[in-house]
Amino acid sequence: MNALFLYLLESAICVSVLYAIYWFFLMRDTFFRVNRFYLIAMVVFSILFPLLPLRWTPSDPTTVITVLLEPVIVTPARLEQTLQAHLQWIEIAAVVYFTGVLIFLLRFALQLTQLFIITRQFGISKRNGQRVVFIDRGYAPFSFFNLVFINEGVVSDGSLRTILEHETVHMQQYHSLDMILIELSAILQWFNPIMWLAGREMKSIHEYLADEAVLQNGISRSRYQQMILDETMGIRVNNLTNNFNVSLLKKRIAMMTKSKSKTWAKGKVLIAVPVLLVLGFLLTAHTYSNIPVPDDSASPALTQAGFVHGPGQIIQDKPKTETQIKYVDPKTGKEVYTVVDKQPVFPGGFDSYSKFLISNIKYPEEALKKGVTGTVFITFVIEKDGSVTNVKILRGIGSGCDEEAFRVVKMMPNWVPGELKGKPVAVQFNLPIKFNLDSEKKDETKK
């Protein structure tokens, strides 16, 4: 679930940044085809880019990056409460998100059903080579894919041909596909107002393109604008359709009379290139800091790197050598990796990992009696088949805490194994488990 929320966050950041470029630099230009392409590319990029497995760590070539699992904090009374609170927050957020998705998905299905019912009710006719559905309701003319929907009252005046020309542009340029794409994207990001703004702007561009094509065919601008005014009282069916009249009358008329943008203005779209590069860097680069690790001389295995699923800290450490990327287990002779293309994942993800800890970690009675606190550092290997092996205590604190940490890690179920170049490999992990007493926290609060 954490991975889903991270994806949604990155996708929302992408679409928001790219739409800001459109708003400040492209929105007022008359290069409607360029703007349409930009909005489509913006949505596609925002949906797909966060899914790409592009993750790298900016570092000096002489350093190795050590990744530790986020410390597990164990207290006599608060471990279960803390982890359950975390899970409860995740579960509530998931319920809210998927409820929103379900509502807007249902809305999308109802819109399609509405168009299907109207088509079945009034039937399809042929007029001027176009498939037309003549309706007797107060809808403004609109089109959806290769169908044009027109009020029967329009036939009596001379505007039918012009309306068909307008709607034909929508059909020939596949504007309905744009709206389906943005509608589905908006369902995924229903919480992001930028995605809905992008949909409204795309609909405006569709109307600008259709208006431009009709005017180029020789119709009088004043007569065409009068036709638009005459249709302003029509009701819009739903968001999926391309309406002859959308609620942007003033903007459409303004665009018809606006001077064409200079040709060089098309180049403003290139502003997005450096922004995309920076955005890609920020979304794919892991951060790191010079956080000291425990005494390496006592536990040299701590310098081994491990990529983990879920939150963790990345630590810059000793000079990088080949053995810190891969080493051979002296007992078994097998290769164990510390840096891989795809890290192992606990079955069910981070939420299941947390539930596993809730069910199993206990504060040892001996440590409670003696008031022992501290961090146990433990290492283990996820094998090619996902099994957990080579569990070792790198640094312990005694009084049963080492044994408890060893016991819990040893009983972990099989993970989804890590991969290197598409093949499963053994991967080493390091995990700090911090045992902390409630009284210690209270003392720190008083200070």
N, C-alpha and C positions, 0 to 999 in steps of 0.2 A: 504493500500500500504506500509505503514511503517513496518507492520508486515512481509510482503513479503521480503522487503529489509533486515530486521533483520535476517530472516531465511536464506537468501542467504549468508549473511556475516558470520553467525555462521557455516553454512555448508562449506563454502570456508575455514574458519579457521581450521575446523576439518580435511578436506582432505589434507590441506597443511602441518599441523603438522604431521599427520600420514605418509604422503609420505616422509617427511624429515627423519623419522625413517627408512623407507624402503631404502632410498637413502644411508644413512650413515652406516647402520648395516646389511642389508639383500641382497642388490642388487647384490653383487659380489659372493654370495654363490651359490652352485650348488643344493640346495634343492628347485627345481623348483615348486614342488607341494605345499610346505609350502609358497613360495612366491606368488603363484597364489591365494591360500586361503587368504593370508594376503591382497592382493590388492582387492579381492572381498569384504572381510569384511570391509576394509577401505572405499570403496565406499558406501556400504550399510549403515554403521554406520554414515557416513557424511551426507547422505540423510535423514535418519530417526531420528537420535538423536535430532536434533534441533526441530523436530515436537512434541517430547514427552512433556507432561505438567509437567515438572520437574522444579519448581521454588521454591526456599526457600531463607530465609534471615538469614545469620549468625549473631547471636546476643547472648548476655548474657541472661540466662533464667530470670533474674530479670528486663529486660527492655522490653518495647513495641516499636514497630517500627511504626511510623506514616508516611503515604505516602500522600503527597499533590500533587494535579495536578500542572503541571508546570504553574507558574503565567501567567495570560493573561495580556499583557501590552497594555493599551488603550491610544492613543494620538489623538489629534484633526485631524491630517492629515496623520499619518503614520500607523495607525492600518491596514487599508485595504492594503496599499502598502506592509507592512511587511508580512502579511499573504498571500497575493497574490504571493509575491516573493517566499515564502516557497512552496506554492502549485505549482507554475510554475516549481520550481526545481524538485519537486516530479514528476510532469507530464512529464517533459523532460526525467528524468531518466527512468521513466516507459516506455516511447515510445522507447527509445534507447534499453532498456533491451528486451522488447517484440519483437522489430524488429529483434534483434539478435536471439532470440528463434525461430521466424518464419523462418528466413533464414536457420538456421541449421536444423530445423525440415523439411523444404522443401528439403534440401540437403539429409537428411536421407531417405525421401520418394523417391527421385529420385534414390538413390542407390538401394533400394529394387526394384523399377520399372526396373532398368537396369538389375538386375539379373533375374527378371521375363521374360523380353523380350529375353534375351540370351537363357534362358531355352526353351521358346516357339519356338524360331527360329531354334535351333539345335536339340531339342528333347533329350530324356533321353534313354540311352542304359544301358545294363547290362554287366559288365566286372569284372571277379574275385569276383563275389558276391556283387559288389558295383554298385550303381546308378551313371552313368558317363554321362556327357554332353561333347561330342567331338566338339570342336570349331575350326574354321579355321582362327582365328585371332592370333595376336602375344601376347596373354596373357600368363603370367606365370601360371603354374598349381595352382589351388586354390580350396577351398571347402567352402560350406555354408550349415550348418546343415547336411543333409544326401545326399548332392549332391557333386560330384567331377567334376570340369571343367578342361579339358585337351586339349591342342592343338593336332590336329590329327597327326602332324609330330612326336610326341613323340612315337606313336605306333610302328614306324618302328625300333626304337632302343630298347635296353634291359632295359630301365629305367622305363617302365610303372608300373611294379609290385612294384618297390621300391617307386615310387611316390604315388601309391595307398595305400601302407602301411603307408606312412607319413600322407596322408590326412585322412586315417581311424582313426588315433590317434586323430586328431582334432574332428572328428565326435563322436567317442566313449566317449571322455571326455567333450563333449558339449562346445567346445570353442566358438562356435558362440553365445551361450547364454551370455557368458562373454562379448563379443564385443557389443552385443545389450544393455546389462546393462550399460556398460561404455559409449556407444554412447548416450543413453538417458540421462545419468547423465551429460555428457558433454554439451548436449543441454541446460539443466537447468543452468549449470554453464559455458556457452560459454566464459564468460569474464575471467575465471580462468585458466591460462596456466597450472597449476598443474594437473587439470583434464585431459587435453590433453596429458600431459606427462605420466600420469597413463595409459591412453589408449595405448600409444606407447609401454610402458613397458610390459603391459599385452600381447600384440601381440608378443613381443620378447619371453616372457616366454612360450607362446603357441608353438613357433618354437623350443625352447630348449627341451620341453617335447616330441614333435614329433621326433626330431632328436635323442634324447636319446632312444626312443622306437625302432626306426629303427635300430640303431647300436646294440641294445641288441638282435635283431633278427638275427645277424650274418653277416650283410653286411660289407664289408671292409670299414674302415674309410676313406682311401684315395680315394676309388672309389666313395663313397658317397659325399665326399667333391668336387670331380670333377663334379659330377652330379649337385651339387648346383651351381658351377661356370658356367656350361653349360646353366643354366636357368637364369642367371643374366640379360640377355637382354630382358626377358619377361616383359610385361607391367602389372602393378597391376591394377585390375579392380576398387576396391574402398576399403574404410576402414573397411567395415563390413566382408570382406572375410578373410579366413586363407590361406595365400599364401605360396606355396612351396618356393618361394623366396620373402622375404621382404627385405627392404633396410637396412639390418643389417648383411651382409655377413660376415664381419670380426669378429663381436661379436659371431656369431653362430659357426664359425670355432674355435674361441678361447675357447668357452665353451666346444666343443667336446674334446679338447686336455687338458683342465684344470683338475688338480687333484681334486678329490672329497673333498668337505668340510668335516671337522671333524663333527662327530655326535653331539657333544656338541653344535656346532654352531646353531643347531635348536633352542636352548634355547634363542637365541637373540631376538626371536619374543616376548618373555615375557617382553622385554623392553617397549613394547607398553602398558602394563597393568597400571603401575603407571602414564604414560603419559595420558592415558584415564581417570584415576581418577582425575588428576589435571585439565584436559580439561573439564571434566564434572562439576567439582566444579566451574570453572571460568565461564562457560556458563550458569549455572543454579542459581548461587548465586547472589542475589541483593547486591549492595554495599550500605553502609550507612555512615553517618557522623554526628557529633554532632553539627548540625546547630540549633541555638536557634529558638524556635517558639514564636509567640506573647504571651503576658502576659496571662498565663493559668489561673491565679486566676480570671481574669475578664471573660474569656471565657473557662470554663472547657471542653467544647465539642471539643475544638481543639486537645485535647489529644487522641480523638478517631481515630483509624486507618482506612484508606480506601485504597483499591487497585484500580488502575486506568488504563485506556487504554491510551497509549501514554506516552510521556516523563514526568517525574516527579521527585521529590526529596524525599528521604526516611530519616526520621528524628528519631533519637534515643531520647526517652523521658522517662517518669515516670515509676516507678515500675509496672510490669505487673500483672494484676489481671484478674479474669474471666470476670468481667463486661467490660473490655476493648476489649474482644473478641466478646462479645455479650451483649446487654443490652435490657431491656424491656421499650418500650415507655410508660411513665406514663399516657399519655392521652388515647392511644388506647389499651395498653396492649400487643401490638405485639412485637415480637422479631426482633431486628435489628442487623445485623452483621457488624463487622468492618474488619474482616479477613475471606476470603472465598477461596475456591479451584479455582474457575473460576470467575474473576472479570467482572462486567458489561461492556458492550461495546456500545459506541454511534453508532446508526444505520449508517452503511457505513464506520465506522472506523474513524481514526484520521483526515483524509482528509475532511470528511463530517463535523466533529466537527469544524475544522478550517473554512470551508465555512459558517457554521452556525453563527460563531462569526463575520465573515466579514459582513454578511447581517444584523446583529441585534445590535451589541454593538455601542453605540454612546457616545461621550463625552458630559455630561450635560452642557447646556448653563450657568447655574448658577455657576458651578464649573469653567468654562472657564473665566467668568467675575471676579471671586474672586481669580483666580489663585490657586485653590485647587488641590493638588496632594496627592497621598498616595495609600494604598492598602486596598481594602475591602475584608474581609474574610467571606466567605459564606459557609454554609453547606446544604446538601440536601440528601434525601434518594431515592435510586432506588428500587422501590417495586418489588414484585414477578412477577408482570405483566409488569415490565419495566417502569411504570409511575414514574414521578418525583414528590415527595411529601416532606413535612416537610422542606420547604425552609426557612432558617433563616439566618439573618445577625449575625455573631459572633463578628465582629468588623467593624465598619464603619468609614467613613471620612466626611459624610454629604454632603451638597450642591448638592443633587440629585444623587450622585455617588452610594449611598447605594440602592436607588430605581432602578437605571439603572441595577445594578448587579442582584438585586432581580427579576426584570422584565425579563431579558434575561434567567436566570436559570429557572424561572417559566414556560416560554414558550417552553422549550426544548421538543422535541418529545420523545416518549417512547424509552427507551434503550433496548438492549438485556440484560435480567436480569442476575444477578450473580447466581452462583450455589455453593452449599455446599453438598458434598457427592451425587452429581447427581441430587439434587433437587433445584428448584429456591428459593432464599431467599432475604429478604430485606437487602440492603447494603448501608452504609453511605459513603458519599463523602465530602471532604473539598476542596474548590477551592478559591485561592487568585486571585483577579482581581486588577491589578495595574493601576491606572490612572496617566498618566505622561504627562507633557506639553513639547512641542518641545523646548521652550525657556530654560527649565531646562536642557535639554540635551546639548544645545549649551553652556550654562554656564559651565557645567562640562567639555566639550571638551576644552574650553579656559583654564581652570585650569590645 
